[in-house]
Amino acid sequence: MIKAVATGCLAVAALAASIEPSLARSGIGAIFYSPSTGAYGYSDRYKSIAAANGRAQSECEKRANGAGDCALAQGFGGNCAALATVELSGKTNEGKPTVFRLSYPGVADDRDDAGSNALLNCQNNIRDATLKGLCKLVVEVCSDDH
């Protein structure tokens, strides 16, 4: 009986040691992005999706000076997320100059990988090889930051 208990304890200890770091993270977060201004907002360490989204959207709207187009770019929980963006100059159908802003999220178990995934996502979606270098990482955040 003692041998079985000791073996069981070793199995539990081995299992605990093998748990991925992301499983140890807690909290919920979100990243919101305004394509008209390039502003963003994020949240971390929230207990509900609604609270995380509300905080990130509010932060984005403040930075966007009330543009009204902040939208959820990425929600996450128990891991990390990042957002890469690209700004391209162009013209409207009427020939007026404009800026097109696109955003690409990335998610991973740690901050660096989330950032790498976001940049890779951006670069993979830009067809013109000369424009791939325009992708910029704007935010990386983990659900248990601070």
C-alpha positions, 0 to 999 in steps of 0.5 A, spaced: 500 500 500 505 504 501 509 503 495 502 504 491 501 511 494 509 513 493 508 511 486 502 515 485 505 521 488 511 520 483 506 520 478 502 526 480 509 530 481 511 528 474 505 530 471 505 537 475 512 538 472 510 536 465 504 541 465 505 547 459 506 554 462 500 556 458 496 552 463 498 555 469 496 562 466 489 565 468 485 570 466 482 573 460 484 578 455 482 582 449 485 586 444 481 591 440 483 595 434 481 601 430 482 601 422 481 608 421 486 610 426 491 605 428 489 605 435 488 599 439 487 597 446 488 591 450 486 588 457 489 582 461 487 578 468 479 579 467 475 574 470 469 574 464 470 575 457 465 581 457 469 585 462 475 584 458 472 586 452 469 592 455 476 594 458 480 593 451 474 597 447 474 603 452 482 603 451 481 603 444 476 608 443 480 613 448 486 612 443 482 613 437 479 619 439 472 617 438 472 614 431 467 609 433 470 603 429 474 599 435 473 592 434 475 585 437 481 583 433 483 577 438 480 575 445 484 570 449 485 566 455 490 562 459 495 564 454 498 570 450 496 574 444 499 579 439 497 584 434 501 586 428 499 591 423 500 594 416 499 601 413 498 601 406 497 608 402 492 608 396 487 612 393 479 611 394 475 610 388 474 618 387 482 618 387 483 621 394 489 619 398 487 614 403 491 609 408 489 602 409 490 599 415 490 591 416 491 587 423 493 580 424 493 577 430 497 571 433 496 567 439 501 562 443 503 560 450 508 565 451 509 573 449 515 572 444 511 566 440 505 570 440 508 576 437 512 572 432 505 568 430 502 575 429 508 578 424 508 571 420 500 572 419 501 579 417 507 577 412 503 571 409 497 575 408 501 580 404 502 578 397 507 583 394 514 581 397 516 588 397 511 590 402 512 584 407 517 589 411 511 594 413 508 589 418 509 592 425 508 588 431 504 593 435 502 590 442 503 583 445 500 581 452 499 575 456 492 573 460 496 574 467 500 580 465 502 585 471 
